[in-house]
Amino acid sequence: MSFRPWLAAVASSSSRAVARSPVKRSVRSLETASTPQLETEDDWTDLQLRLNDLSKYGSTQSSKNTYKPRDGLHKPAAHATISALLASGAHFGHSASRMNPNFVPYAYGTRAGITVIDLDQTLPMLRRAANLVRAVASSGGQIVFIGTRPDLRPIVQKAAGRLGSQGFHVGDRWLPGTLTNKIPIFGLDVVKETKVVPDLVILLNPLSNINAIRECAIEHVPTIAIVDSNADPRIVMYPIPANDESTRTAEIIGGVLSIAGREGVAIYEAEMKRQEELREKRNKPNYYGS
């Protein structure tokens, strides 16, 4: 006895239907007979050539050019666009009643009680920040990425990793006094022998790291931050007006800034290599004709 009587019934009914329709059987046999068989190597080669001719009419999509949800983290774009920022929700601000008065120049308007951020200003300010990161990295400066939310932690880790030995990140919690109280935290020997104060700090969630911003201001360290509509853009030197609660927006901005920093690191390493070669050439005998 079958454990699936409904499956047996369907199979028997389909077989009876095929048996009652000789036309279908003849069509199937005709299709099978008309299908060419690959008997020789030349037949296989001819089939491949025909398939190559048809490939130009198909899709060009492949695993390399297909968008994946984590491409913004692992393979970010070197240059941001307004369409990418718009798709990531970078234009969504907070409630209009919570908008900071100093954020008004960066607001496009309000809709349904929500502040809409003007991305026409976000994009050039992001490019300005990228130029700054590239300049600092090309001078051999150290850059710190700060993102203390769980969703921002992998972003700052990837961003700092692209800068190599010049990149650092804080993903858990900014320890108060890291810059202004260095000796009790790091020790006198470390402070004397190691550079503790960075040359640039990038914050992905600035309101949660006000202590870090204050310490950077005291130590005269330039800061870049994503500033939402409920924050004062003047708290950092180089604000980027955007949605600070969107992970995709943070991936785009962090990716653009880190790639700019990687370009600066490459410029710095090339310059160091050139100076080293020049120094070795000068130390060789008969360089000055002696």
Backbone bond lengths (Angstrom), bond angles and torsions (degrees), N, CA, C in turn:
res aa  C-N    CA-C-N  psi(-1)  N-CA   C-N-CA  omega(-1)  CA-C   N-CA-C  phi
1 M - - - 1.475 - - 1.524 108.73 -
2 S 1.340 115.06 135.69 1.463 119.91 -177.14 1.523 110.77 -77.99
3 F 1.305 117.02 139.11 1.457 121.27 176.81 1.531 111.19 -78.46
4 R 1.308 116.73 -13.29 1.461 121.04 178.68 1.530 109.32 -125.82
5 P 1.328 116.53 78.94 1.483 118.60 -176.91 1.517 112.49 -63.52
6 W 1.324 117.75 -30.29 1.467 119.22 -179.61 1.524 111.15 -68.34
7 L 1.380 116.81 -34.09 1.453 119.98 178.15 1.519 110.89 -69.31
8 A 1.336 115.89 -40.12 1.469 119.29 177.70 1.522 111.08 -64.63
9 A 1.343 116.15 -37.96 1.461 119.16 179.99 1.519 111.11 -66.25
10 V 1.314 116.82 -40.90 1.463 119.96 179.15 1.515 110.86 -64.80
11 A 1.337 116.93 -41.97 1.463 120.49 -179.31 1.531 110.65 -64.10
12 S 1.337 116.77 -43.30 1.460 119.49 -179.36 1.519 111.89 -67.17
13 S 1.348 116.52 -38.96 1.458 118.80 179.69 1.523 111.01 -67.46
14 S 1.341 118.10 -37.80 1.461 120.04 179.13 1.521 111.26 -67.83
15 S 1.357 115.93 -38.31 1.470 118.58 178.26 1.518 110.55 -66.12
16 R 1.350 118.44 -38.54 1.460 121.01 178.35 1.524 110.33 -66.01
17 A 1.350 115.74 -36.83 1.468 118.69 -180.00 1.521 111.01 -66.20
18 V 1.337 116.81 -40.02 1.464 120.05 177.72 1.516 110.58 -66.47
19 A 1.355 116.54 -39.23 1.457 119.79 179.97 1.517 111.77 -64.82
20 R 1.349 117.60 -32.43 1.459 120.89 -178.37 1.523 112.72 -81.93
21 S 1.353 118.95 -8.93 1.461 119.93 -177.25 1.520 109.33 -119.34
22 P 1.315 119.44 87.94 1.466 122.11 179.06 1.519 112.16 -66.73
23 V 1.344 116.56 -21.35 1.466 118.85 179.58 1.522 110.44 -65.76
24 K 1.338 117.28 -43.14 1.447 121.37 179.12 1.524 110.90 -63.07
25 R 1.373 115.89 -40.01 1.445 118.02 179.63 1.517 111.06 -64.18
26 S 1.314 116.37 -39.27 1.463 119.35 -179.62 1.526 111.25 -68.12
27 V 1.353 117.10 -38.20 1.457 119.93 178.77 1.513 110.55 -64.95
28 R 1.317 117.16 -42.19 1.464 120.56 179.47 1.517 111.25 -63.89
29 S 1.328 116.98 -43.60 1.461 119.50 179.04 1.515 111.19 -65.13
30 L 1.364 116.20 -35.00 1.460 119.70 178.82 1.526 111.04 -67.63
31 E 1.346 117.10 -41.15 1.463 120.51 178.30 1.530 110.70 -64.37
32 T 1.337 116.03 -41.35 1.459 119.13 179.18 1.519 111.45 -64.96
33 A 1.323 115.81 -38.79 1.460 119.53 -179.00 1.523 111.88 -70.65
34 S 1.373 116.97 -32.85 1.462 119.89 -177.30 1.527 112.80 -81.07
35 T 1.341 118.96 -13.10 1.454 121.23 179.11 1.520 110.16 -72.53
36 P 1.329 117.83 122.73 1.466 119.14 -177.96 1.526 110.84 -70.12
37 Q 1.308 115.81 141.93 1.446 122.48 179.03 1.532 109.54 -99.04
38 L 1.326 115.54 140.27 1.459 120.94 178.25 1.518 108.09 -86.97
39 E 1.331 115.12 100.92 1.460 119.65 -175.38 1.512 112.36 -101.01
40 T 1.313 117.32 -33.93 1.459 120.02 -176.82 1.527 110.17 -120.98
41 E 1.317 114.63 173.71 1.467 120.26 178.35 1.520 111.70 -68.59
42 D 1.324 116.10 -31.61 1.472 119.69 177.81 1.522 111.27 -65.95
43 D 1.338 116.71 -36.23 1.465 119.44 176.99 1.519 110.91 -63.08
44 W 1.310 117.03 -40.48 1.467 120.86 178.95 1.533 110.90 -66.07
45 T 1.317 116.99 -41.51 1.469 120.95 178.50 1.514 110.63 -63.97
46 D 1.328 116.68 -41.64 1.462 120.10 179.29 1.525 110.89 -64.42
47 L 1.327 116.99 -37.52 1.469 120.27 177.88 1.528 110.87 -64.80
48 Q 1.325 117.21 -41.98 1.463 120.34 178.72 1.523 111.79 -63.58
49 L 1.308 116.92 -39.47 1.469 119.96 178.48 1.516 111.29 -64.52
50 R 1.325 116.57 -39.46 1.467 119.40 179.00 1.527 111.27 -68.58
51 L 1.323 116.26 -36.81 1.465 118.89 177.69 1.528 110.89 -67.25
52 N 1.314 117.65 -36.59 1.472 120.05 177.24 1.521 111.46 -65.71
53 D 1.314 116.58 -35.38 1.470 119.44 177.25 1.524 111.24 -66.76
54 L 1.331 116.35 -33.31 1.464 119.58 -179.52 1.524 112.61 -81.07
55 S 1.332 117.57 -18.14 1.459 119.91 -175.79 1.520 112.48 -65.37
56 K 1.325 117.80 -28.29 1.462 119.69 -179.55 1.514 112.98 -69.67
57 Y 1.339 117.08 -16.61 1.460 120.26 178.15 1.532 112.50 -91.86
58 G 1.311 117.33 -6.97 1.452 120.29 -178.40 1.515 112.79 -91.61
59 S 1.319 116.55 -165.81 1.451 122.68 -179.80 1.522 110.50 -79.94
60 T 1.320 115.46 146.62 1.464 121.67 176.43 1.522 111.83 -95.05
61 Q 1.312 117.42 8.73 1.458 121.30 -178.11 1.519 110.54 -73.85
62 S 1.330 115.07 135.65 1.452 121.08 178.63 1.517 108.86 -141.50
63 S 1.334 115.61 -179.60 1.466 119.40 -179.41 1.522 111.92 -68.31
64 K 1.341 117.79 -21.52 1.457 120.38 -178.45 1.525 112.52 -82.10
65 N 1.349 116.90 -33.00 1.467 118.66 -177.77 1.519 113.28 -106.94
66 T 1.315 117.96 10.62 1.465 121.52 178.05 1.524 109.41 -88.77
67 Y 1.308 115.94 133.51 1.469 119.88 -179.63 1.517 110.58 -70.93
68 K 1.316 114.99 135.83 1.464 121.48 174.69 1.524 108.22 -123.00
69 P 1.327 117.41 146.79 1.471 119.53 -174.87 1.516 114.43 -56.60
70 R 1.330 118.98 -27.72 1.453 121.16 -177.12 1.521 112.87 -98.75
71 D 1.331 117.96 11.23 1.458 119.85 177.89 1.523 111.15 -63.59
72 G 1.320 117.40 -31.84 1.453 119.56 178.91 1.512 113.03 -63.94
73 L 1.326 117.06 -24.22 1.469 121.59 179.43 1.522 111.63 -91.69
74 H 1.327 117.46 -47.77 1.459 120.91 -173.41 1.527 112.82 -90.61
75 K 1.314 117.84 -33.12 1.466 121.33 -179.33 1.528 110.04 -132.00
76 P 1.315 117.76 68.72 1.468 119.49 -176.76 1.521 111.45 -72.39
77 A 1.335 115.02 158.67 1.461 120.45 177.57 1.522 110.09 -79.79
78 A 1.326 114.96 145.87 1.463 119.41 -179.74 1.523 111.88 -73.60
79 H 1.328 117.01 -25.17 1.460 121.40 -178.75 1.526 108.19 -131.19
80 A 1.305 116.02 131.53 1.464 121.26 178.85 1.524 109.93 -86.42
81 T 1.304 116.04 155.50 1.457 122.79 176.12 1.521 108.95 -127.85
82 I 1.325 115.12 160.79 1.465 119.07 179.13 1.522 110.27 -64.38
83 S 1.333 117.23 -37.54 1.467 119.57 179.86 1.528 110.89 -64.09
84 A 1.341 117.33 -38.77 1.469 119.74 178.29 1.525 110.97 -67.53
85 L 1.322 116.78 -42.02 1.462 119.80 177.32 1.525 111.20 -64.35
86 L 1.318 115.88 -39.49 1.467 119.93 179.29 1.517 110.85 -64.84
87 A 1.335 116.59 -42.04 1.464 120.04 -179.99 1.520 111.91 -66.38
88 S 1.326 117.35 -29.52 1.461 120.51 -179.97 1.525 113.04 -81.89
89 G 1.329 117.87 -6.34 1.464 120.80 -179.30 1.503 113.52 81.73
90 A 1.338 117.02 25.74 1.460 119.79 -179.09 1.524 112.69 -69.22
91 H 1.332 117.48 -17.12 1.470 120.55 -177.14 1.523 112.89 -86.20
92 F 1.310 118.54 -6.22 1.468 120.47 -178.93 1.524 109.69 -82.59
93 G 1.320 116.24 119.43 1.450 121.31 174.11 1.512 111.36 -99.93
94 H 1.316 115.73 -161.93 1.460 121.22 177.74 1.532 109.63 -91.38
95 S 1.291 114.68 -173.47 1.457 120.00 178.26 1.525 109.79 -59.84
96 A 1.335 115.32 144.46 1.465 119.53 -178.40 1.522 111.59 -61.14
97 S 1.326 117.83 -29.53 1.455 120.38 179.12 1.528 112.66 -70.97
98 R 1.339 117.42 -17.24 1.462 121.58 -179.68 1.525 112.27 -100.82
99 M 1.318 118.11 4.68 1.462 119.94 -176.39 1.521 110.62 -69.51
100 N 1.316 116.29 132.02 1.447 122.06 177.62 1.528 109.24 -70.63
101 P 1.316 118.96 135.86 1.479 119.94 -178.32 1.527 113.22 -58.87
102 N 1.316 117.45 -29.84 1.461 119.70 179.99 1.523 112.95 -78.50
103 F 1.336 117.03 -6.16 1.460 120.54 178.85 1.531 111.83 -90.97
104 V 1.314 117.32 -4.90 1.468 121.54 -175.20 1.526 112.42 -55.23
105 P 1.344 121.62 -41.16 1.465 119.72 -179.43 1.524 114.12 -62.54
106 Y 1.332 118.02 -19.70 1.465 121.23 -178.29 1.526 112.60 -101.10
107 A 1.323 117.72 4.29 1.463 122.08 -178.92 1.520 110.10 -96.62
108 Y 1.312 116.18 130.79 1.473 121.07 177.27 1.523 110.93 -78.48
109 G 1.326 115.68 -34.04 1.460 121.20 -179.10 1.512 109.34 163.35
110 T 1.321 115.53 -163.48 1.463 121.15 177.48 1.515 109.47 -129.03
111 R 1.314 114.82 148.22 1.469 120.43 176.53 1.519 107.48 -146.15
112 A 1.342 114.95 126.67 1.464 121.81 -178.72 1.523 110.96 55.31
113 G 1.321 116.80 35.40 1.450 120.90 178.42 1.513 115.24 78.79
114 I 1.338 118.49 7.15 1.456 123.42 -178.30 1.527 108.92 -113.14
115 T 1.312 116.27 135.81 1.459 120.93 177.91 1.523 109.74 -73.51
116 V 1.323 115.88 132.41 1.462 122.19 177.03 1.521 107.59 -104.10
117 I 1.327 116.48 122.23 1.461 122.41 -177.41 1.525 109.38 -82.25
118 D 1.315 116.27 139.55 1.457 122.23 -178.91 1.529 109.27 -80.58
119 L 1.332 116.97 105.35 1.456 120.79 -178.98 1.519 112.66 -72.78
120 D 1.331 117.89 -17.22 1.464 120.15 174.84 1.528 111.55 -65.64
121 Q 1.304 116.96 -19.66 1.463 121.02 173.79 1.519 111.70 -97.90
122 T 1.328 116.72 -27.21 1.465 119.97 179.30 1.522 111.44 -64.63
123 L 1.328 116.91 -44.52 1.465 120.56 -174.91 1.534 112.77 -62.96
124 P 1.336 120.37 -50.26 1.474 117.73 178.27 1.525 113.79 -64.93
125 M 1.326 117.38 -31.60 1.469 118.89 177.76 1.530 110.97 -71.38
126 L 1.326 116.75 -31.06 1.460 119.90 174.14 1.527 110.50 -68.33
127 R 1.317 117.29 -40.14 1.463 120.15 177.91 1.528 111.04 -65.98
128 R 1.326 116.48 -37.70 1.464 119.14 176.79 1.522 110.83 -62.85
129 A 1.328 116.37 -42.38 1.466 119.80 178.65 1.527 111.04 -65.39
130 A 1.345 117.12 -37.41 1.463 119.89 178.47 1.525 110.93 -64.86
131 N 1.324 117.13 -38.81 1.470 119.78 176.73 1.527 111.24 -63.58
132 L 1.326 116.31 -37.14 1.457 119.86 177.84 1.526 111.13 -65.99
133 V 1.320 117.19 -44.43 1.465 120.90 179.46 1.526 109.93 -61.87
134 R 1.317 116.72 -42.28 1.469 120.09 179.29 1.534 110.97 -63.40
135 A 1.329 116.70 -41.08 1.464 120.41 -179.72 1.521 111.37 -66.49
136 V 1.329 117.20 -42.08 1.470 120.01 179.84 1.518 110.73 -65.95
137 A 1.337 116.83 -42.81 1.462 119.64 -179.61 1.522 111.64 -67.61
138 S 1.330 117.50 -36.59 1.465 120.19 179.72 1.520 112.21 -69.06
139 S 1.326 117.17 -17.91 1.470 121.27 176.21 1.524 112.35 -92.68
140 G 1.320 116.94 4.10 1.457 120.60 -179.77 1.511 113.90 85.12
141 G 1.323 118.49 15.52 1.456 121.72 -177.98 1.519 113.12 -75.95
142 Q 1.317 115.59 157.97 1.460 122.59 177.83 1.525 109.45 -98.60
143 I 1.336 116.32 135.80 1.458 122.84 -174.45 1.525 108.47 -123.55
144 V 1.320 116.09 133.87 1.465 122.52 -179.51 1.527 108.63 -115.27
145 F 1.333 116.64 129.10 1.466 123.65 174.10 1.523 107.81 -102.51
146 I 1.335 115.72 129.73 1.469 121.12 -178.71 1.517 108.77 -121.06
147 G 1.310 116.43 123.83 1.461 123.76 173.76 1.507 108.19 -153.18
148 T 1.302 117.70 104.00 1.460 121.65 -168.57 1.527 113.67 -100.42
149 R 1.327 118.46 8.47 1.463 119.87 171.84 1.525 109.18 -88.50
150 P 1.330 118.11 153.40 1.470 118.90 -179.44 1.522 113.42 -59.24
151 D 1.345 118.18 -34.89 1.462 119.71 -179.90 1.516 112.48 -76.50
152 L 1.334 117.91 -18.36 1.462 121.32 178.61 1.519 112.84 -90.69
153 R 1.317 117.25 -14.20 1.462 120.71 -175.88 1.536 112.14 -60.37
154 P 1.346 120.09 -49.09 1.478 117.58 178.26 1.519 113.31 -65.88
155 I 1.333 118.09 -25.43 1.465 120.26 179.89 1.520 110.13 -68.40
156 V 1.335 117.32 -47.20 1.465 119.25 -179.28 1.526 110.96 -70.05
157 Q 1.320 117.75 -30.93 1.459 120.07 176.76 1.524 110.88 -64.35
158 K 1.338 116.80 -46.88 1.464 120.70 178.80 1.524 110.70 -65.32
159 A 1.329 116.92 -41.73 1.460 120.17 -177.93 1.524 111.24 -63.28
160 A 1.324 117.17 -44.63 1.464 119.96 179.06 1.520 111.26 -67.54
161 G 1.315 117.62 -33.50 1.453 120.26 179.38 1.513 113.15 -66.08
162 R 1.324 117.56 -28.97 1.469 119.81 178.97 1.520 112.10 -69.93
163 L 1.321 117.87 -20.92 1.461 121.25 -179.20 1.518 112.66 -93.08
164 G 1.314 117.61 -2.42 1.453 120.39 177.39 1.517 112.39 66.82
165 S 1.329 115.78 -131.64 1.467 120.91 -176.35 1.520 112.48 -73.68
166 Q 1.331 117.90 -10.85 1.463 120.59 179.45 1.525 112.85 -94.73
167 G 1.310 118.17 -2.21 1.458 121.79 -178.10 1.512 112.47 -111.31
168 F 1.333 115.62 140.20 1.458 122.81 178.11 1.528 108.06 -137.82
169 H 1.310 116.05 161.17 1.455 119.47 -179.70 1.520 110.88 -144.85
170 V 1.334 114.95 153.27 1.463 123.48 173.79 1.523 105.81 -126.38
171 G 1.330 116.40 112.73 1.458 120.11 -175.85 1.513 114.46 -114.88
172 D 1.296 118.59 -11.62 1.462 120.87 -177.21 1.530 111.93 -103.84
173 R 1.318 116.68 -63.42 1.462 120.31 -176.23 1.518 108.60 -161.33
174 W 1.329 114.58 136.24 1.458 119.18 175.65 1.524 108.35 -80.27
175 L 1.329 115.65 120.06 1.452 120.39 -179.47 1.527 109.35 -77.96
176 P 1.318 119.12 116.96 1.474 120.33 -179.59 1.529 111.45 -58.27
177 G 1.308 115.17 135.39 1.453 121.06 -178.74 1.508 113.87 91.29
178 T 1.337 117.71 8.20 1.463 119.75 -178.57 1.524 111.35 -61.14
179 L 1.329 117.51 -36.37 1.463 121.14 -179.28 1.528 112.30 -102.33
180 T 1.319 117.17 -34.26 1.468 120.03 -175.29 1.520 113.64 -92.90
181 N 1.317 117.78 -11.53 1.464 121.52 -179.86 1.524 108.65 -134.28
182 K 1.306 115.58 56.96 1.463 121.73 -168.34 1.524 113.42 -69.83
183 I 1.328 117.34 -40.99 1.470 119.88 -172.33 1.530 111.94 -64.51
184 P 1.360 120.91 -47.41 1.476 118.51 177.90 1.524 113.42 -64.27
185 I 1.347 117.54 -28.00 1.463 120.01 -176.55 1.531 111.17 -83.74
186 F 1.333 116.86 -49.38 1.463 120.92 -174.95 1.526 113.40 -95.67
187 G 1.325 117.29 -27.34 1.451 120.22 -174.92 1.525 110.69 100.95
188 L 1.307 115.92 151.17 1.465 120.51 -175.60 1.520 112.34 -65.67
189 D 1.332 117.06 -40.11 1.462 119.60 -178.74 1.527 111.65 -65.13
190 V 1.321 116.33 -41.00 1.469 119.71 -179.94 1.519 110.53 -65.82
191 V 1.325 116.97 -41.43 1.468 120.41 -179.54 1.520 110.81 -64.67
192 K 1.350 116.85 -35.95 1.462 119.69 -179.11 1.526 112.27 -74.12
193 E 1.333 116.47 -36.79 1.459 120.18 -173.00 1.524 113.47 -96.15
194 T 1.304 117.89 -20.64 1.462 121.39 -174.10 1.518 109.78 -121.95
195 K 1.325 114.73 145.01 1.462 120.34 175.74 1.524 108.85 -79.24
196 V 1.307 116.42 114.45 1.469 121.34 -175.63 1.523 111.51 -97.39
197 V 1.320 117.69 -37.60 1.464 121.37 -177.72 1.524 109.00 -81.43
198 P 1.329 119.09 123.65 1.470 120.73 -179.83 1.532 111.59 -74.98
199 D 1.319 114.99 171.19 1.463 120.96 178.11 1.526 112.40 -95.52
200 L 1.325 117.22 -16.93 1.464 121.12 179.74 1.520 107.88 -159.33
201 V 1.342 115.57 141.19 1.468 122.14 178.33 1.523 108.27 -125.84
202 I 1.329 116.34 131.47 1.466 123.38 179.63 1.523 107.76 -117.36
203 L 1.332 116.68 123.46 1.463 121.66 -177.00 1.523 109.44 -115.28
204 L 1.344 115.65 129.63 1.459 121.15 177.64 1.522 112.38 -93.57
205 N 1.327 117.82 -21.89 1.472 122.03 173.28 1.526 108.52 -134.79
206 P 1.319 117.42 81.55 1.473 120.46 -170.32 1.521 114.07 -67.73
207 L 1.335 119.11 -35.30 1.460 120.00 -175.83 1.522 112.17 -64.94
208 S 1.313 117.34 -26.31 1.463 120.50 177.14 1.526 112.28 -84.18
209 N 1.329 116.43 -5.46 1.464 120.81 -178.02 1.519 110.53 -131.12
210 I 1.335 115.50 47.30 1.461 120.31 178.48 1.529 110.95 -63.55
211 N 1.336 117.14 -34.63 1.466 119.48 178.37 1.527 111.33 -60.72
212 A 1.321 116.12 -40.31 1.464 119.35 178.60 1.524 110.80 -65.34
213 I 1.329 117.45 -38.89 1.461 120.65 179.62 1.523 110.26 -65.54
214 R 1.332 116.77 -41.78 1.473 119.73 178.91 1.531 111.02 -63.40
215 E 1.308 116.80 -42.87 1.462 119.40 -179.42 1.529 110.89 -66.87
216 C 1.321 117.90 -36.70 1.464 120.24 176.33 1.523 110.84 -64.85
217 A 1.334 117.08 -37.69 1.458 119.75 177.92 1.526 111.27 -66.34
218 I 1.330 117.11 -38.26 1.465 120.16 178.86 1.518 111.23 -66.62
219 E 1.337 116.99 -39.84 1.457 121.96 -178.25 1.529 112.85 -88.29
220 H 1.337 117.46 4.25 1.468 123.39 178.76 1.528 111.71 59.84
221 V 1.333 115.62 44.34 1.456 121.87 177.16 1.527 108.04 -100.32
222 P 1.326 119.46 123.61 1.471 120.38 178.93 1.520 111.33 -64.98
223 T 1.322 115.58 146.57 1.461 121.17 -176.24 1.525 110.48 -129.05
224 I 1.324 114.67 143.98 1.469 124.00 173.06 1.522 106.94 -123.06
225 A 1.339 117.44 137.56 1.464 118.99 -177.69 1.521 110.13 -153.30
226 I 1.340 114.88 150.84 1.459 121.80 169.56 1.518 107.53 -79.88
227 V 1.325 117.21 119.33 1.458 122.27 -174.76 1.522 108.72 -113.61
228 D 1.324 116.52 121.86 1.459 122.19 178.78 1.520 109.53 -90.42
229 S 1.330 115.49 177.41 1.463 120.39 -173.25 1.520 112.99 -70.50
230 N 1.325 117.89 -16.67 1.469 120.25 179.66 1.518 112.79 -92.37
231 A 1.326 117.75 6.53 1.459 121.93 -178.17 1.524 110.35 -117.19
232 D 1.323 115.38 157.44 1.455 121.66 176.60 1.527 108.46 -86.05
233 P 1.326 119.15 117.97 1.474 119.44 -179.11 1.519 113.77 -61.70
234 R 1.318 118.27 -16.32 1.457 120.83 -176.82 1.527 113.24 -78.98
235 I 1.330 118.51 -3.50 1.461 119.54 -179.09 1.523 111.42 -71.89
236 V 1.344 117.55 -18.83 1.466 121.29 177.80 1.523 108.60 -125.29
237 M 1.313 115.73 163.24 1.463 120.04 -178.36 1.532 112.09 -75.64
238 Y 1.336 117.04 -37.85 1.466 121.44 -175.88 1.529 108.74 -127.88
239 P 1.347 117.39 85.38 1.466 119.55 -179.95 1.524 111.49 -77.78
240 I 1.320 115.11 149.73 1.467 122.93 173.11 1.517 106.71 -123.25
241 P 1.343 119.33 100.32 1.468 120.35 -177.55 1.525 111.55 -67.45
242 A 1.317 115.54 117.87 1.468 121.49 -179.19 1.519 108.47 -168.37
243 N 1.305 115.12 174.27 1.464 122.42 179.58 1.532 108.82 -76.01
244 D 1.316 116.73 111.85 1.467 119.78 -177.66 1.526 113.13 -83.64
245 E 1.326 118.34 -0.20 1.459 121.36 178.69 1.525 112.53 -103.69
246 S 1.324 117.96 -0.75 1.454 122.06 -179.96 1.523 109.79 -93.68
247 T 1.325 116.48 122.79 1.457 120.43 179.56 1.522 111.12 -67.99
248 R 1.319 117.34 -39.18 1.467 120.46 -179.58 1.520 110.87 -65.96
249 T 1.326 117.30 -37.05 1.465 119.51 176.35 1.520 110.92 -64.23
250 A 1.329 116.37 -41.85 1.468 119.74 177.47 1.523 111.26 -64.53
251 E 1.330 117.51 -35.07 1.466 119.94 177.33 1.523 111.07 -65.09
252 I 1.346 117.06 -41.53 1.463 119.94 -179.75 1.521 110.49 -66.03
253 I 1.333 116.72 -50.19 1.468 120.18 -177.08 1.527 110.80 -66.67
254 G 1.329 117.38 -45.15 1.455 119.70 177.90 1.521 112.62 -63.20
255 G 1.333 116.70 -35.91 1.459 119.65 177.87 1.514 112.62 -67.91
256 V 1.337 117.00 -43.88 1.468 120.32 179.56 1.526 110.53 -62.51
257 L 1.326 117.37 -45.11 1.461 120.77 -178.59 1.527 111.69 -67.63
258 S 1.329 117.26 -39.20 1.462 119.15 -178.86 1.524 111.67 -71.34
259 I 1.317 117.85 -35.69 1.468 119.73 176.89 1.524 110.38 -67.25
260 A 1.341 116.54 -38.90 1.464 119.14 174.36 1.526 110.76 -61.59
261 G 1.326 116.71 -40.01 1.456 119.74 176.40 1.518 112.34 -65.27
262 R 1.324 117.10 -37.22 1.467 119.90 177.58 1.524 111.09 -64.81
263 E 1.320 117.02 -37.77 1.466 119.96 175.39 1.527 110.61 -63.57
264 G 1.343 116.77 -40.88 1.455 119.89 177.27 1.523 112.04 -64.47
265 V 1.334 117.44 -38.43 1.469 120.65 177.83 1.524 110.08 -63.59
266 A 1.337 117.01 -40.31 1.465 119.93 177.90 1.526 111.15 -63.33
267 I 1.337 117.70 -39.30 1.464 121.11 177.15 1.528 110.28 -64.06
268 Y 1.326 116.54 -42.82 1.467 120.87 -179.67 1.525 111.07 -64.08
269 E 1.330 117.04 -44.54 1.463 119.92 -179.46 1.527 111.06 -66.11
270 A 1.338 116.95 -38.31 1.463 119.60 177.39 1.528 111.04 -64.28
271 E 1.321 116.67 -39.66 1.463 120.25 178.66 1.523 110.88 -67.40
272 M 1.329 118.07 -41.01 1.460 120.65 177.36 1.531 111.27 -63.57
273 K 1.317 115.99 -38.90 1.463 119.57 178.22 1.522 111.03 -66.19
274 R 1.324 116.61 -39.85 1.460 119.86 179.23 1.527 111.16 -65.97
275 Q 1.327 116.91 -41.39 1.461 119.70 178.75 1.529 111.44 -66.74
276 E 1.325 116.88 -36.35 1.456 119.76 178.36 1.523 110.90 -66.32
277 E 1.315 116.99 -42.11 1.463 119.86 177.62 1.520 111.24 -64.27
278 L 1.328 116.46 -39.32 1.459 119.87 178.00 1.522 111.47 -66.31
279 R 1.338 116.72 -37.79 1.461 120.88 178.93 1.530 111.13 -66.33
280 E 1.334 116.06 -41.81 1.461 119.49 177.39 1.526 111.14 -65.85
281 K 1.311 116.57 -36.99 1.462 119.65 179.44 1.518 111.28 -66.64
282 R 1.326 116.92 -37.50 1.460 120.38 178.95 1.527 111.90 -70.38
283 N 1.317 117.12 -29.92 1.469 120.37 -179.16 1.520 112.77 -79.63
284 K 1.313 117.61 -9.90 1.454 119.94 178.55 1.530 110.29 -71.99
285 P 1.314 118.27 147.24 1.467 120.19 177.94 1.528 111.39 -66.93
286 N 1.335 114.97 154.16 1.465 123.25 -179.83 1.517 113.21 63.88
287 Y 1.339 116.59 19.39 1.458 118.01 177.81 1.536 111.04 -69.92
288 Y 1.341 115.51 -36.90 1.459 119.93 179.49 1.530 111.92 -98.66
289 G 1.325 115.22 17.24 1.446 119.16 178.52 1.517 113.77 85.08
290 S 1.334 118.43 10.01 1.454 121.59 -179.72 1.512 111.51 -88.20
